[in-house]
Amino acid sequence: MEEAVRRNQKTNGYIRLVVSRGEGDLGVNPFLCKKASVVIIVGDIQLYPEKYYEEGIPVITSSLRRISPDCFDVRIKSLNYLNNALAKIEAAQSGCMEAVMLTREGYVAECTGDNIFTVSNGILYTPCLTDSALEGITRNFVMEISKKAGMEVRETHLTQYDLYTADECFLTGTGAELIPVTRIDGRIIGNGSPGVWTKKLSNLFKEAVHA
């Protein structure tokens, strides 16, 4: 990995490690592949234009439900993104850059490429991992710095009602870092601008990551 970074001459960038089953026939039996293939991608990534970190973004709720954990455990970080890609297309067709995905039971899971948080009455909420949410590294780090900042953090079941009535909302991800959400399904969140806690946590995140 260090050699890949050196060859790409990166001091600040994005690294993705991809492990596949390796060379083999066209069947689905992985045991016919003798050795796994490892691909190291080193590049730049920025999922959102800079202005959206100041203004916030609108999102929609996708009509596509998140794959249930009794079918596929979405907590595994994989490139099985067809479900996410279809929801992303739905978002783009609605003029949005992201879509909230619900579980089969109607609880909020995550977005197509980001975890989601809300703030209500000074308390930070995020979907529990059993609601088909990926345990993102950025998600966990934001929860950590939030607690250090004096916030109460709760992992719980969230519904669309909780999103619509939240004081603040933001998304987290490796490429997205921490980006405010100011409108969901056409409904204005809070006062329509990035909230106080969202700004504070964003600043704390940047101080820690870019120090």
C-alpha positions as CSV (number, residue, x, y, z in Angstrom):
1,M,0.0,0.0,0.0
2,E,2.9,2.4,0.8
3,E,4.4,1.6,-2.6
4,A,1.1,2.4,-4.3
5,V,1.0,5.8,-2.5
6,R,4.6,6.5,-3.4
7,R,4.1,5.7,-7.1
8,N,1.0,8.0,-7.2
9,Q,2.9,10.7,-5.4
10,K,0.2,11.3,-2.9
11,T,0.6,13.0,0.5
12,N,-3.1,13.5,1.0
13,G,-5.5,11.3,-0.9
14,Y,-7.9,8.4,-0.9
15,I,-6.9,4.7,-0.7
16,R,-9.2,1.8,-1.5
17,L,-8.2,-1.8,-1.0
18,V,-10.3,-4.3,-3.1
19,V,-9.9,-8.1,-2.5
20,S,-11.6,-10.4,-5.0
21,R,-11.7,-14.2,-5.1
22,G,-9.1,-14.1,-7.9
23,E,-8.7,-15.7,-11.3
24,G,-11.0,-18.6,-12.1
25,D,-13.8,-19.8,-14.4
26,L,-17.1,-17.9,-15.0
27,G,-19.0,-19.9,-12.3
28,V,-19.9,-18.6,-8.8
29,N,-17.9,-21.2,-6.9
30,P,-15.0,-19.3,-5.2
31,F,-13.2,-22.5,-4.3
32,L,-12.2,-22.9,-8.0
33,C,-10.0,-19.8,-7.6
34,K,-6.6,-20.7,-6.3
35,K,-5.5,-17.2,-5.1
36,A,-7.3,-14.0,-4.2
37,S,-6.6,-10.8,-6.1
38,V,-5.7,-7.6,-4.3
39,V,-6.1,-4.2,-6.0
40,I,-4.9,-1.0,-4.4
41,I,-6.5,2.2,-5.7
42,V,-4.8,5.5,-4.8
43,G,-6.4,8.8,-6.0
44,D,-8.4,11.8,-5.0
45,I,-12.1,11.8,-4.0
46,Q,-14.6,14.5,-3.2
47,L,-18.2,13.4,-3.3
48,Y,-19.7,16.8,-3.0
49,P,-18.8,20.3,-4.4
50,E,-17.4,22.6,-1.7
51,K,-20.4,25.0,-1.6
52,Y,-22.6,22.2,-0.3
53,Y,-20.6,22.0,2.9
54,E,-21.6,25.6,3.6
55,E,-25.2,25.4,2.3
56,G,-26.2,21.8,2.9
57,I,-27.8,19.4,0.5
58,P,-31.3,18.2,-0.2
59,V,-32.0,14.4,-0.1
60,I,-34.9,12.2,-0.8
61,T,-36.2,9.0,0.7
62,S,-35.7,6.2,-1.9
63,S,-38.6,3.9,-2.7
64,L,-36.1,1.0,-2.8
65,R,-35.6,-0.7,0.5
66,R,-32.3,-1.6,2.0
67,I,-31.3,-5.3,1.7
68,S,-32.4,-7.1,4.8
69,P,-29.7,-8.6,7.0
70,D,-31.4,-12.0,6.7
71,C,-30.6,-11.8,3.0
72,F,-27.1,-10.2,3.1
73,D,-25.3,-8.6,6.0
74,V,-24.8,-5.0,4.9
75,R,-22.4,-4.4,7.8
76,I,-19.8,-6.2,5.6
77,K,-17.9,-3.6,3.5
78,S,-18.4,-5.0,0.0
79,L,-18.8,-3.7,-3.5
80,N,-22.2,-5.3,-3.8
81,Y,-23.7,-1.9,-4.6
82,L,-26.5,-2.6,-7.0
83,N,-29.2,-1.7,-4.4
84,N,-27.3,1.5,-3.6
85,A,-26.8,2.4,-7.3
86,L,-30.5,2.1,-8.1
87,A,-31.3,4.3,-5.2
88,K,-28.6,6.8,-6.3
89,I,-30.3,6.9,-9.8
90,E,-33.6,7.6,-8.1
91,A,-32.0,10.5,-6.2
92,A,-30.4,12.0,-9.4
93,Q,-33.7,11.8,-11.2
94,S,-35.2,13.9,-8.3
95,G,-32.4,16.5,-8.5
96,C,-30.7,15.3,-5.4
97,M,-27.2,13.9,-4.8
98,E,-28.2,11.4,-2.1
99,A,-31.1,9.2,-1.0
100,V,-32.1,7.9,2.4
101,M,-32.7,4.1,2.4
102,L,-35.2,2.5,4.7
103,T,-35.3,-1.1,6.0
104,R,-38.1,-3.5,5.1
105,E,-39.7,-2.5,8.4
106,G,-39.6,1.2,7.5
107,Y,-36.7,2.3,9.8
108,V,-34.0,4.5,8.5
109,A,-30.9,2.6,7.6
110,E,-28.4,4.9,5.9
111,C,-27.9,6.7,2.6
112,T,-26.5,5.2,-0.6
113,G,-22.9,5.9,0.3
114,D,-23.1,7.7,3.7
115,N,-24.3,7.2,7.2
116,I,-26.9,9.6,8.5
117,F,-27.3,11.5,11.8
118,T,-29.9,13.8,13.3
119,V,-29.8,16.3,16.1
120,S,-32.9,16.9,18.2
121,N,-32.9,18.9,21.5
122,G,-29.1,18.7,21.6
123,I,-29.0,14.9,21.4
124,L,-27.3,13.2,18.5
125,Y,-29.1,10.2,16.9
126,T,-28.1,7.7,14.3
127,P,-29.6,4.4,13.1
128,C,-28.5,1.3,15.1
129,L,-26.4,-1.2,13.2
130,T,-29.2,-3.8,13.4
131,D,-31.2,-1.6,11.0
132,S,-29.0,-2.5,8.1
133,A,-26.5,0.4,8.7
134,L,-22.8,0.0,7.8
135,E,-20.5,0.6,10.7
136,G,-18.6,3.3,9.0
137,I,-15.2,4.5,10.3
138,T,-16.2,8.1,9.9
139,R,-19.6,7.4,11.6
140,N,-17.8,5.9,14.6
141,F,-15.3,8.8,14.8
142,V,-18.0,11.4,14.7
143,M,-19.8,9.7,17.5
144,E,-16.5,9.7,19.5
145,I,-15.8,13.4,19.0
146,S,-19.5,14.2,19.7
147,K,-19.3,12.6,23.1
148,K,-16.1,14.5,23.9
149,A,-17.9,17.7,22.9
150,G,-20.5,16.9,25.6
151,M,-23.3,15.6,23.4
152,E,-25.4,12.6,24.3
153,V,-25.3,10.1,21.5
154,R,-28.0,7.5,20.8
155,E,-28.0,4.6,18.4
156,T,-31.7,3.8,17.9
157,H,-34.5,3.1,15.5
158,L,-35.2,6.2,13.4
159,T,-38.3,6.8,11.2
160,Q,-39.0,9.3,8.4
161,Y,-40.9,11.3,11.0
162,D,-37.7,11.6,13.1
163,L,-35.9,12.9,10.0
164,Y,-38.6,15.4,9.1
165,T,-38.9,16.8,12.7
166,A,-35.1,16.9,13.5
167,D,-33.4,20.2,14.4
168,E,-30.4,19.3,12.3
169,C,-29.3,16.5,10.0
170,F,-26.0,15.5,8.4
171,L,-24.3,12.7,6.6
172,T,-20.9,11.1,7.2
173,G,-18.5,9.1,5.0
174,T,-14.9,8.6,4.0
175,G,-15.2,10.8,0.9
176,A,-18.1,13.0,2.2
177,E,-16.5,13.6,5.6
178,L,-19.4,15.5,7.3
179,I,-22.0,17.3,5.1
180,P,-25.2,19.0,6.3
181,V,-28.6,18.0,5.0
182,T,-31.1,20.9,4.9
183,R,-34.0,19.4,3.1
184,I,-35.5,15.9,3.0
185,D,-38.3,15.0,0.6
186,G,-38.9,18.7,0.1
187,R,-39.3,19.4,3.8
188,I,-37.0,22.0,5.3
189,I,-34.9,20.7,8.2
190,G,-34.5,23.1,11.1
191,N,-34.2,26.6,9.7
192,G,-33.0,25.4,6.3
193,S,-29.3,26.1,7.1
194,P,-26.6,23.9,8.6
195,G,-27.2,23.8,12.3
196,V,-25.1,24.8,15.3
197,W,-24.1,21.3,16.3
198,T,-23.5,20.3,12.7
199,K,-21.0,23.2,12.2
200,K,-19.3,22.5,15.5
201,L,-18.9,18.8,14.8
202,S,-17.7,19.6,11.3
203,N,-15.0,21.9,12.7
204,L,-13.9,19.4,15.3
205,F,-13.7,16.7,12.6
206,K,-11.6,18.8,10.4
207,E,-9.3,19.8,13.2
208,A,-8.7,16.2,14.1
209,V,-8.4,14.7,10.6
210,H,-6.5,17.5,8.9
211,A,-4.2,18.4,11.8
